[in-house]
Amino acid sequence: MKPVVLLVGKLPGIVGHLADELEDLPIRWLGAHDHGEVVDQLQKEPGIALVVMGAGLDDAIRGDLVGVIAAVRPDVSIHLKDRSSGPEGMADFVRRVATAMLLS
């Protein structure tokens, strides 16, 4: 069974785009774009092993989501992308985190 990664980002299309860029990794990708979707995914999918959050979200939203994720699923690690690498750095960040945390 493939490990599951929840990608949280501002742009609705980013999850599909990222999954395409990272299709070589043996991971099942899920996506969420807001508080409700994050909670829904965490409750419906017990196999989520980690969460990667994009930098396009407001700091207040990111902080809220970190709190929600930690409360609902304290077993899941949360990784926040930096802003300096821009949106084009997301795939590389996700690849590095997923490889280090799940595939090593």
N, C-alpha and C positions, 0 to 999 in steps of 0.2 A: 504494500500500500504506500502510495506517495505521501510525503508530508504535505501539510497545507499551510499556505502563507496568506494572510489577509493584507492586502494592499489598500491603504487609505489615502485618498487624494482628492484634490479640489476639482479636477477636470474629469467628467464622466468617462471620456474616452481613454484615459491614461491606463486603466487596468487592462483593457484589451490590447492596447499598444505594447504595454510592458510584457504581458504574457506572450505576445508574438516574439518580442526581442529575446525573451528568456526561455523559449520553448525547448531548448536543448537541456535544460535542467529537469531532473525528475521530481518536479514539484507540481502540486495542484494549486492554482492561483484563484483567490476570491477577491472581490473588491467591495469597497464601501466609500461613500462620499460625504456622509453626515452622521450625526449622533445616532439617529434611529437605525440606519443601515448597519453601523458598527455593532450596536447592541443586538440587532437581529442576527447578524452573521455569527457573533460569539455564542449566542444561545442555540442556534440551529446546527452549528458545526463544531462538535466536540474535538475534531481532529486538528484544529488550528494550533500550530506549533509556535508561530511567531507573527507579530504585526510589524509592518513597515509603513511609516507615515511620511507622506511627502511634505515638502517645505512650503507649498503654495497655500496651506491653511494658515489662518490667523493664529498667533500665539495663544490667544484665549481659547480658541477652539481646540488646538492641539493639547493644551493643558487639561481641558475638560475631557477630551477623549482618552488621554493617558489615565486620568482618574477613573473613568468608566471602565476601561479595559482592565485595570488593576483590580477594581472591585468585582467585576463579573468573572474574570478569569485570571486570578493571581498566578497561575502556572504558566502564563504566556509571556514571553519576552517582547518588549516594545522597543523599536528602533526608529529614531527620528532623523530624517535626512537634513543635512545642512542646506542653507540657502545659497551659499557662494557658488556651488557648482551648477546652479540653475536646473531647469526641468530636464535638460539633456543629460544631466548626471544621475538621474533617478535609476535607470536600468543598471548602471555600473554599481551603484550603491546597493540596490536590491540583490544583485548577483553576489557581491562580496559578503553581505550579511547572511544570505541564505546558504551560501557555500560554507562559511565559517560555522554557522550555528546548526545546520541540518545535514550537511553532506560531508563533513570532515570526520 
